[in-house]
């Protein structure tokens, strides 16, 4: 299985995320699997401390 993660930049253009590493994507799910919290950063490891990398943080929930 694989996933392609796309970000919308400041112009609304979709850009493909850098190849993820263990620090670029974090996911946590609830014990019942109905809520998933995530954060992602679209920057190569060497560029994360400078500039304004695109980031996304969110929650996905299933009420049933």
PyMOL Python script that loads the backbone (N, CA, C, O; Angstrom):
from pymol import cmd

cmd.read_pdbstr("""\
ATOM      1  N   UNK A   1       0.845  -1.182   0.000  1.00  0.00           N
ATOM      2  CA  UNK A   1       0.000   0.000   0.000  1.00  0.00           C
ATOM      3  C   UNK A   1       0.882   1.234   0.000  1.00  0.00           C
ATOM      4  O   UNK A   1       1.987   1.235   0.543  1.00  0.00           O
ATOM      5  N   UNK A   2       0.375   2.266  -0.613  1.00  0.00           N
ATOM      6  CA  UNK A   2       1.081   3.541  -0.570  1.00  0.00           C
ATOM      7  C   UNK A   2       0.069   4.674  -0.596  1.00  0.00           C
ATOM      8  O   UNK A   2      -1.075   4.506  -1.020  1.00  0.00           O
ATOM      9  N   UNK A   3       0.511   5.812  -0.138  1.00  0.00           N
ATOM     10  CA  UNK A   3      -0.335   6.992  -0.099  1.00  0.00           C
ATOM     11  C   UNK A   3       0.456   8.155  -0.668  1.00  0.00           C
ATOM     12  O   UNK A   3       1.627   8.334  -0.333  1.00  0.00           O
ATOM     13  N   UNK A   4      -0.169   8.943  -1.522  1.00  0.00           N
ATOM     14  CA  UNK A   4       0.440  10.173  -2.000  1.00  0.00           C
ATOM     15  C   UNK A   4      -0.238  11.318  -1.269  1.00  0.00           C
ATOM     16  O   UNK A   4      -1.453  11.489  -1.372  1.00  0.00           O
ATOM     17  N   UNK A   5       0.529  12.097  -0.539  1.00  0.00           N
ATOM     18  CA  UNK A   5      -0.016  13.208   0.235  1.00  0.00           C
ATOM     19  C   UNK A   5       0.214  14.485  -0.550  1.00  0.00           C
ATOM     20  O   UNK A   5       1.339  14.783  -0.951  1.00  0.00           O
ATOM     21  N   UNK A   6      -0.858  15.242  -0.770  1.00  0.00           N
ATOM     22  CA  UNK A   6      -0.778  16.498  -1.500  1.00  0.00           C
ATOM     23  C   UNK A   6      -1.137  17.649  -0.554  1.00  0.00           C
ATOM     24  O   UNK A   6      -2.009  17.511   0.304  1.00  0.00           O
ATOM     25  N   UNK A   7      -0.459  18.770  -0.721  1.00  0.00           N
ATOM     26  CA  UNK A   7      -0.744  19.988   0.020  1.00  0.00           C
ATOM     27  C   UNK A   7      -1.175  21.048  -0.978  1.00  0.00           C
ATOM     28  O   UNK A   7      -0.723  21.043  -2.123  1.00  0.00           O
ATOM     29  N   UNK A   8      -2.037  21.950  -0.561  1.00  0.00           N
ATOM     30  CA  UNK A   8      -2.353  23.130  -1.366  1.00  0.00           C
ATOM     31  C   UNK A   8      -1.445  24.251  -0.875  1.00  0.00           C
ATOM     32  O   UNK A   8      -1.445  24.584   0.310  1.00  0.00           O
ATOM     33  N   UNK A   9      -0.667  24.835  -1.797  1.00  0.00           N
ATOM     34  CA  UNK A   9       0.201  25.939  -1.383  1.00  0.00           C
ATOM     35  C   UNK A   9      -0.608  27.230  -1.293  1.00  0.00           C
ATOM     36  O   UNK A   9      -1.831  27.218  -1.433  1.00  0.00           O
ATOM     37  N   UNK A  10       0.083  28.341  -1.057  1.00  0.00           N
ATOM     38  CA  UNK A  10      -0.625  29.603  -0.843  1.00  0.00           C
ATOM     39  C   UNK A  10      -1.410  30.070  -2.065  1.00  0.00           C
ATOM     40  O   UNK A  10      -2.279  30.932  -1.936  1.00  0.00           O
ATOM     41  N   UNK A  11      -1.128  29.525  -3.246  1.00  0.00           N
ATOM     42  CA  UNK A  11      -1.881  29.896  -4.451  1.00  0.00           C
ATOM     43  C   UNK A  11      -3.019  28.920  -4.733  1.00  0.00           C
ATOM     44  O   UNK A  11      -3.796  29.116  -5.667  1.00  0.00           O
ATOM     45  N   UNK A  12      -3.114  27.862  -3.915  1.00  0.00           N
ATOM     46  CA  UNK A  12      -4.141  26.856  -4.142  1.00  0.00           C
ATOM     47  C   UNK A  12      -3.694  25.717  -5.045  1.00  0.00           C
ATOM     48  O   UNK A  12      -4.471  24.806  -5.330  1.00  0.00           O
ATOM     49  N   UNK A  13      -2.454  25.766  -5.492  1.00  0.00           N
ATOM     50  CA  UNK A  13      -1.897  24.716  -6.340  1.00  0.00           C
ATOM     51  C   UNK A  13      -1.528  23.508  -5.495  1.00  0.00           C
ATOM     52  O   UNK A  13      -0.882  23.648  -4.457  1.00  0.00           O
ATOM     53  N   UNK A  14      -1.935  22.321  -5.935  1.00  0.00           N
ATOM     54  CA  UNK A  14      -1.579  21.103  -5.199  1.00  0.00           C
ATOM     55  C   UNK A  14      -0.133  20.734  -5.475  1.00  0.00           C
ATOM     56  O   UNK A  14       0.300  20.699  -6.627  1.00  0.00           O
ATOM     57  N   UNK A  15       0.604  20.462  -4.422  1.00  0.00           N
ATOM     58  CA  UNK A  15       1.994  20.032  -4.536  1.00  0.00           C
ATOM     59  C   UNK A  15       2.163  18.738  -3.761  1.00  0.00           C
ATOM     60  O   UNK A  15       1.576  18.562  -2.693  1.00  0.00           O
ATOM     61  N   UNK A  16       2.965  17.836  -4.299  1.00  0.00           N
ATOM     62  CA  UNK A  16       3.172  16.549  -3.640  1.00  0.00           C
ATOM     63  C   UNK A  16       4.133  16.700  -2.481  1.00  0.00           C
ATOM     64  O   UNK A  16       5.139  17.403  -2.580  1.00  0.00           O
ATOM     65  N   UNK A  17       3.817  16.037  -1.382  1.00  0.00           N
ATOM     66  CA  UNK A  17       4.645  16.082  -0.185  1.00  0.00           C
ATOM     67  C   UNK A  17       5.979  15.398  -0.442  1.00  0.00           C
ATOM     68  O   UNK A  17       6.063  14.444  -1.215  1.00  0.00           O
ATOM     69  N   UNK A  18       7.033  15.904   0.224  1.00  0.00           N
ATOM     70  CA  UNK A  18       8.323  15.223   0.204  1.00  0.00           C
ATOM     71  C   UNK A  18       8.129  13.801   0.715  1.00  0.00           C
ATOM     72  O   UNK A  18       7.157  13.520   1.416  1.00  0.00           O
ATOM     73  N   UNK A  19       9.038  12.912   0.371  1.00  0.00           N
ATOM     74  CA  UNK A  19       8.957  11.557   0.919  1.00  0.00           C
ATOM     75  C   UNK A  19       8.936  11.653   2.434  1.00  0.00           C
ATOM     76  O   UNK A  19       9.868  12.193   3.031  1.00  0.00           O
ATOM     77  N   UNK A  20       7.882  11.135   3.070  1.00  0.00           N
ATOM     78  CA  UNK A  20       7.775  11.280   4.521  1.00  0.00           C
ATOM     79  C   UNK A  20       8.848  10.509   5.278  1.00  0.00           C
ATOM     80  O   UNK A  20       9.327   9.469   4.827  1.00  0.00           O
ATOM     81  N   UNK A  21       9.210  11.039   6.428  1.00  0.00           N
ATOM     82  CA  UNK A  21      10.101  10.336   7.345  1.00  0.00           C
ATOM     83  C   UNK A  21       9.408  10.306   8.699  1.00  0.00           C
ATOM     84  O   UNK A  21       8.281  10.785   8.829  1.00  0.00           O
ATOM     85  N   UNK A  22      10.056   9.758   9.691  1.00  0.00           N
ATOM     86  CA  UNK A  22       9.397   9.562  10.989  1.00  0.00           C
ATOM     87  C   UNK A  22       9.038  10.863  11.688  1.00  0.00           C
ATOM     88  O   UNK A  22       8.223  10.852  12.610  1.00  0.00           O
ATOM     89  N   UNK A  23       9.621  11.988  11.276  1.00  0.00           N
ATOM     90  CA  UNK A  23       9.310  13.267  11.909  1.00  0.00           C
ATOM     91  C   UNK A  23       8.352  14.132  11.101  1.00  0.00           C
ATOM     92  O   UNK A  23       7.938  15.188  11.580  1.00  0.00           O
ATOM     93  N   UNK A  24       7.989  13.717   9.892  1.00  0.00           N
ATOM     94  CA  UNK A  24       7.151  14.577   9.053  1.00  0.00           C
ATOM     95  C   UNK A  24       5.666  14.281   9.160  1.00  0.00           C
ATOM     96  O   UNK A  24       4.846  15.138   8.831  1.00  0.00           O
ATOM     97  N   UNK A  25       5.301  13.091   9.609  1.00  0.00           N
ATOM     98  CA  UNK A  25       3.896  12.724   9.744  1.00  0.00           C
ATOM     99  C   UNK A  25       3.695  12.088  11.117  1.00  0.00           C
ATOM    100  O   UNK A  25       4.418  11.165  11.492  1.00  0.00           O
ATOM    101  N   UNK A  26       2.713  12.584  11.857  1.00  0.00           N
ATOM    102  CA  UNK A  26       2.371  11.995  13.154  1.00  0.00           C
ATOM    103  C   UNK A  26       0.875  11.706  13.152  1.00  0.00           C
ATOM    104  O   UNK A  26       0.073  12.562  12.777  1.00  0.00           O
ATOM    105  N   UNK A  27       0.502  10.507  13.568  1.00  0.00           N
ATOM    106  CA  UNK A  27      -0.904  10.100  13.589  1.00  0.00           C
ATOM    107  C   UNK A  27      -1.182   9.418  14.919  1.00  0.00           C
ATOM    108  O   UNK A  27      -0.397   8.595  15.390  1.00  0.00           O
ATOM    109  N   UNK A  28      -2.326   9.780  15.522  1.00  0.00           N
ATOM    110  CA  UNK A  28      -2.750   9.143  16.764  1.00  0.00           C
ATOM    111  C   UNK A  28      -4.230   8.838  16.640  1.00  0.00           C
ATOM    112  O   UNK A  28      -5.020   9.697  16.250  1.00  0.00           O
ATOM    113  N   UNK A  29      -4.601   7.615  16.972  1.00  0.00           N
ATOM    114  CA  UNK A  29      -6.022   7.258  16.910  1.00  0.00           C
ATOM    115  C   UNK A  29      -6.543   6.949  18.312  1.00  0.00           C
ATOM    116  O   UNK A  29      -5.792   6.552  19.203  1.00  0.00           O
ATOM    117  N   UNK A  30      -7.848   7.143  18.477  1.00  0.00           N
ATOM    118  CA  UNK A  30      -8.487   6.833  19.753  1.00  0.00           C
ATOM    119  C   UNK A  30      -8.534   5.319  19.938  1.00  0.00           C
ATOM    120  O   UNK A  30      -8.342   4.562  18.987  1.00  0.00           O
ATOM    121  N   UNK A  31      -8.787   4.891  21.158  1.00  0.00           N
ATOM    122  CA  UNK A  31      -8.830   3.458  21.454  1.00  0.00           C
ATOM    123  C   UNK A  31      -9.862   2.720  20.619  1.00  0.00           C
ATOM    124  O   UNK A  31      -9.653   1.563  20.254  1.00  0.00           O
ATOM    125  N   UNK A  32     -10.982   3.382  20.311  1.00  0.00           N
ATOM    126  CA  UNK A  32     -12.014   2.712  19.520  1.00  0.00           C
ATOM    127  C   UNK A  32     -11.826   2.913  18.009  1.00  0.00           C
ATOM    128  O   UNK A  32     -12.618   2.400  17.219  1.00  0.00           O
ATOM    129  N   UNK A  33     -10.790   3.649  17.604  1.00  0.00           N
ATOM    130  CA  UNK A  33     -10.491   3.835  16.182  1.00  0.00           C
ATOM    131  C   UNK A  33     -11.425   4.787  15.467  1.00  0.00           C
ATOM    132  O   UNK A  33     -11.405   4.850  14.238  1.00  0.00           O
ATOM    133  N   UNK A  34     -12.240   5.526  16.194  1.00  0.00           N
ATOM    134  CA  UNK A  34     -13.214   6.401  15.553  1.00  0.00           C
ATOM    135  C   UNK A  34     -12.733   7.840  15.387  1.00  0.00           C
ATOM    136  O   UNK A  34     -13.373   8.638  14.701  1.00  0.00           O
ATOM    137  N   UNK A  35     -11.611   8.169  16.015  1.00  0.00           N
ATOM    138  CA  UNK A  35     -11.046   9.514  15.897  1.00  0.00           C
ATOM    139  C   UNK A  35      -9.563   9.392  15.593  1.00  0.00           C
ATOM    140  O   UNK A  35      -8.837   8.662  16.269  1.00  0.00           O
ATOM    141  N   UNK A  36      -9.120  10.111  14.572  1.00  0.00           N
ATOM    142  CA  UNK A  36      -7.710  10.123  14.190  1.00  0.00           C
ATOM    143  C   UNK A  36      -7.244  11.574  14.179  1.00  0.00           C
ATOM    144  O   UNK A  36      -7.827  12.412  13.491  1.00  0.00           O
ATOM    145  N   UNK A  37      -6.199  11.869  14.937  1.00  0.00           N
ATOM    146  CA  UNK A  37      -5.555  13.181  14.913  1.00  0.00           C
ATOM    147  C   UNK A  37      -4.268  13.044  14.110  1.00  0.00           C
ATOM    148  O   UNK A  37      -3.565  12.040  14.225  1.00  0.00           O
ATOM    149  N   UNK A  38      -3.959  14.056  13.292  1.00  0.00           N
ATOM    150  CA  UNK A  38      -2.750  13.966  12.484  1.00  0.00           C
ATOM    151  C   UNK A  38      -2.077  15.324  12.356  1.00  0.00           C
ATOM    152  O   UNK A  38      -2.713  16.368  12.496  1.00  0.00           O
ATOM    153  N   UNK A  39      -0.791  15.286  12.090  1.00  0.00           N
ATOM    154  CA  UNK A  39      -0.052  16.487  11.712  1.00  0.00           C
ATOM    155  C   UNK A  39       0.965  16.083  10.660  1.00  0.00           C
ATOM    156  O   UNK A  39       1.532  14.990  10.706  1.00  0.00           O
ATOM    157  N   UNK A  40       1.185  16.977   9.717  1.00  0.00           N
ATOM    158  CA  UNK A  40       2.125  16.715   8.630  1.00  0.00           C
ATOM    159  C   UNK A  40       2.887  17.996   8.333  1.00  0.00           C
ATOM    160  O   UNK A  40       2.352  19.095   8.475  1.00  0.00           O
ATOM    161  N   UNK A  41       4.127  17.850   7.924  1.00  0.00           N
ATOM    162  CA  UNK A  41       4.928  18.991   7.504  1.00  0.00           C
ATOM    163  C   UNK A  41       5.534  18.664   6.147  1.00  0.00           C
ATOM    164  O   UNK A  41       6.074  17.576   5.950  1.00  0.00           O
ATOM    165  N   UNK A  42       5.445  19.598   5.219  1.00  0.00           N
ATOM    166  CA  UNK A  42       5.939  19.382   3.866  1.00  0.00           C
ATOM    167  C   UNK A  42       7.253  20.118   3.673  1.00  0.00           C
ATOM    168  O   UNK A  42       7.310  21.168   3.034  1.00  0.00           O
ATOM    169  N   UNK A  43       8.296  19.552   4.233  1.00  0.00           N
ATOM    170  CA  UNK A  43       9.635  20.117   4.081  1.00  0.00           C
ATOM    171  C   UNK A  43      10.647  19.001   4.279  1.00  0.00           C
ATOM    172  O   UNK A  43      10.461  18.108   5.106  1.00  0.00           O
ATOM    173  N   UNK A  44      11.702  19.069   3.516  1.00  0.00           N
ATOM    174  CA  UNK A  44      12.787  18.104   3.699  1.00  0.00           C
ATOM    175  C   UNK A  44      13.388  18.323   5.083  1.00  0.00           C
ATOM    176  O   UNK A  44      13.356  19.443   5.591  1.00  0.00           O
ATOM    177  N   UNK A  45      13.937  17.276   5.705  1.00  0.00           N
ATOM    178  CA  UNK A  45      14.474  17.412   7.067  1.00  0.00           C
ATOM    179  C   UNK A  45      15.422  18.596   7.256  1.00  0.00           C
ATOM    180  O   UNK A  45      15.382  19.256   8.294  1.00  0.00           O
ATOM    181  N   UNK A  46      16.262  18.868   6.280  1.00  0.00           N
ATOM    182  CA  UNK A  46      17.218  19.968   6.411  1.00  0.00           C
ATOM    183  C   UNK A  46      16.611  21.347   6.301  1.00  0.00           C
ATOM    184  O   UNK A  46      17.275  22.333   6.619  1.00  0.00           O
ATOM    185  N   UNK A  47      15.369  21.448   5.861  1.00  0.00           N
ATOM    186  CA  UNK A  47      14.731  22.751   5.648  1.00  0.00           C
ATOM    187  C   UNK A  47      13.635  23.070   6.659  1.00  0.00           C
ATOM    188  O   UNK A  47      12.968  24.096   6.521  1.00  0.00           O
ATOM    189  N   UNK A  48      13.428  22.242   7.655  1.00  0.00           N
ATOM    190  CA  UNK A  48      12.302  22.433   8.571  1.00  0.00           C
ATOM    191  C   UNK A  48      12.489  23.585   9.542  1.00  0.00           C
ATOM    192  O   UNK A  48      11.505  24.110  10.063  1.00  0.00           O
ATOM    193  N   UNK A  49      13.715  23.989   9.796  1.00  0.00           N
ATOM    194  CA  UNK A  49      13.954  25.076  10.745  1.00  0.00           C
ATOM    195  C   UNK A  49      14.012  26.444  10.109  1.00  0.00           C
ATOM    196  O   UNK A  49      14.209  27.435  10.812  1.00  0.00           O
ATOM    197  N   UNK A  50      13.845  26.531   8.791  1.00  0.00           N
ATOM    198  CA  UNK A  50      13.930  27.829   8.122  1.00  0.00           C
ATOM    199  C   UNK A  50      12.728  28.023   7.214  1.00  0.00           C
ATOM    200  O   UNK A  50      12.096  27.058   6.784  1.00  0.00           O
ATOM    201  N   UNK A  51      12.424  29.266   6.932  1.00  0.00           N
ATOM    202  CA  UNK A  51      11.314  29.556   6.039  1.00  0.00           C
ATOM    203  C   UNK A  51       9.974  29.238   6.670  1.00  0.00           C
ATOM    204  O   UNK A  51       9.838  29.224   7.894  1.00  0.00           O
ATOM    205  N   UNK A  52       8.996  28.985   5.839  1.00  0.00           N
ATOM    206  CA  UNK A  52       7.641  28.684   6.293  1.00  0.00           C
ATOM    207  C   UNK A  52       7.144  27.420   5.606  1.00  0.00           C
ATOM    208  O   UNK A  52       6.370  27.504   4.653  1.00  0.00           O
ATOM    209  N   UNK A  53       7.574  26.252   6.070  1.00  0.00           N
ATOM    210  CA  UNK A  53       7.113  25.032   5.418  1.00  0.00           C
ATOM    211  C   UNK A  53       5.608  24.863   5.565  1.00  0.00           C
ATOM    212  O   UNK A  53       5.020  25.291   6.558  1.00  0.00           O
ATOM    213  N   UNK A  54       4.996  24.241   4.577  1.00  0.00           N
ATOM    214  CA  UNK A  54       3.565  23.983   4.624  1.00  0.00           C
ATOM    215  C   UNK A  54       3.284  22.913   5.664  1.00  0.00           C
ATOM    216  O   UNK A  54       3.919  21.858   5.669  1.00  0.00           O
ATOM    217  N   UNK A  55       2.344  23.183   6.531  1.00  0.00           N
ATOM    218  CA  UNK A  55       1.963  22.216   7.550  1.00  0.00           C
ATOM    219  C   UNK A  55       0.455  22.018   7.546  1.00  0.00           C
ATOM    220  O   UNK A  55      -0.298  22.893   7.116  1.00  0.00           O
ATOM    221  N   UNK A  56       0.030  20.878   8.022  1.00  0.00           N
ATOM    222  CA  UNK A  56      -1.397  20.593   8.172  1.00  0.00           C
ATOM    223  C   UNK A  56      -1.592  19.841   9.455  1.00  0.00           C
ATOM    224  O   UNK A  56      -0.830  18.927   9.773  1.00  0.00           O
ATOM    225  N   UNK A  57      -2.614  20.221  10.200  1.00  0.00           N
ATOM    226  CA  UNK A  57      -2.971  19.569  11.444  1.00  0.00           C
ATOM    227  C   UNK A  57      -4.480  19.391  11.420  1.00  0.00           C
ATOM    228  O   UNK A  57      -5.205  20.317  11.058  1.00  0.00           O
ATOM    229  N   UNK A  58      -4.959  18.219  11.799  1.00  0.00           N
ATOM    230  CA  UNK A  58      -6.399  18.031  11.778  1.00  0.00           C
ATOM    231  C   UNK A  58      -6.868  16.809  12.526  1.00  0.00           C
ATOM    232  O   UNK A  58      -6.084  16.043  13.087  1.00  0.00           O
ATOM    233  N   UNK A  59      -8.169  16.655  12.513  1.00  0.00           N
ATOM    234  CA  UNK A  59      -8.820  15.527  13.154  1.00  0.00           C
ATOM    235  C   UNK A  59      -9.845  14.974  12.187  1.00  0.00           C
ATOM    236  O   UNK A  59     -10.585  15.724  11.551  1.00  0.00           O
ATOM    237  N   UNK A  60      -9.883  13.667  12.081  1.00  0.00           N
ATOM    238  CA  UNK A  60     -10.898  12.976  11.304  1.00  0.00           C
ATOM    239  C   UNK A  60     -11.689  12.132  12.293  1.00  0.00           C
ATOM    240  O   UNK A  60     -11.114  11.356  13.057  1.00  0.00           O
ATOM    241  N   UNK A  61     -13.005  12.287  12.277  1.00  0.00           N
ATOM    242  CA  UNK A  61     -13.805  11.517  13.226  1.00  0.00           C
ATOM    243  C   UNK A  61     -14.962  10.841  12.506  1.00  0.00           C
ATOM    244  O   UNK A  61     -15.499  11.356  11.526  1.00  0.00           O
ATOM    245  N   UNK A  62     -15.327   9.679  13.017  1.00  0.00           N
ATOM    246  CA  UNK A  62     -16.444   8.909  12.512  1.00  0.00           C
ATOM    247  C   UNK A  62     -17.426   8.754  13.656  1.00  0.00           C
ATOM    248  O   UNK A  62     -17.098   8.098  14.645  1.00  0.00           O
ATOM    249  N   UNK A  63     -18.625   9.334  13.565  1.00  0.00           N
ATOM    250  CA  UNK A  63     -19.547   9.289  14.694  1.00  0.00           C
ATOM    251  C   UNK A  63     -20.144   7.909  14.952  1.00  0.00           C
ATOM    252  O   UNK A  63     -20.725   7.686  16.013  1.00  0.00           O
ATOM    253  N   UNK A  64     -20.015   6.988  14.016  1.00  0.00           N
ATOM    254  CA  UNK A  64     -20.640   5.681  14.222  1.00  0.00           C
ATOM    255  C   UNK A  64     -19.628   4.589  14.236  1.00  0.00           C
ATOM    256  O   UNK A  64     -19.982   3.422  14.399  1.00  0.00           O
TER     257      UNK A  64
END
""", "prot")
cmd.dss("prot")
cmd.show_as("cartoon", "prot")
cmd.util.cbc("prot")
cmd.orient("prot")
